[in-house]
Amino acid sequence: MSEEKSIVLLYYHFTSIEDPKALASEQRYLCQKLALKGRILIATEGINGTLGGSAASVRAYQETMSEHPLFKGMEFKISEYLQASSVNLNLN
């Protein structure tokens, strides 16, 4: 039996966020839709996140974030793992 690799995505981006609560709602919806788990910190100064999920979900998240006007040019660090994470999604 082969195991599908999962991906851990790490990122941060300093930018001016006028409404962190609204962005947190958008992020929660996007992550739930893509079945991503992890932690995202959102403040008026920017965003910092660590998310895990399938390669396809992580790729879709990266594409969505890269199209967002506040996060163009944001760099991501990627790691692979074989075991599914039991972490929940947390937004602060």
N, C-alpha and C positions, 0 to 999 in steps of 0.2 A: 504494500500500500504506500503510495507516494503522498507526501504532505505538501500542500500549497504554501508557498512562501507568503508571509505577510510583511508589511512595510511599516516602519516607524518614521514619521516625518517630523523634523524639528525646524523651527523657523522663528525669526523675530524681525520686526520692521518698525523703525521709528518714523512716525508720521502724526499729523494732527488729526485726531478723531473727535469731532464735535459732539457726537452722541454715542458714547460707549455702550449704553444699555440697548439701543436700537441695533447696533452692530452685533452685540452678544446674541440677540434674538435671531438675527440673520444667520450667524454662525451655528447656533444650536439647530436651526432648521436644516441647514446644509449638512451638518455632521450626522444628524439623525437620518436624513435621506440617504446618505452615503454609507451608513453603518460604521462610522468612524468613532473611536473611543479615545479619550485622552484628556488633556488639560489645555485650556486657552485662557490667557490673561489679556484683558482688553482695558486700556486706560486712555485718557486724553492724549497721552504721549505716543501710543502705538499698540502693537499686538505682539504676543509671544505665545507660541504653541508647541505642544508635543502631541501628535496624533498617531494612532495606529489603525490598520485595517488592511483590506485586500489591496493588491497592486492597482487594480482598476479603480477602486474608490479613492485611493491616494492620488492617482493621476488626475481623476476628475476634480478633486479638491484643488490641486495645484493649478489646473487650467482655469477654474473658476476664480481663484484668488489672483492669478496673473492678469485676468481681464478686469478686475476691480480697480477703479481709478486711484484709490488710496494705496494699493499694494503692487502697482506695476514695478517690475525690477526686483521684487522681493526674492531673496535666495533661500533655497531649501536644502537641508541636509537630510540624507536618506540612509536608513539602515534596514537590512532584511532580518527576519526571524522566522522560525518554523512553528512556534506554538502560538495559538491565539491568545490575545491579551484578555484578562478579566477586568481591566480597568474601565471605569465609567467615564462619561463625558462630564467635565467640570469647566464652567465658565465663570470667571471673576473679573 
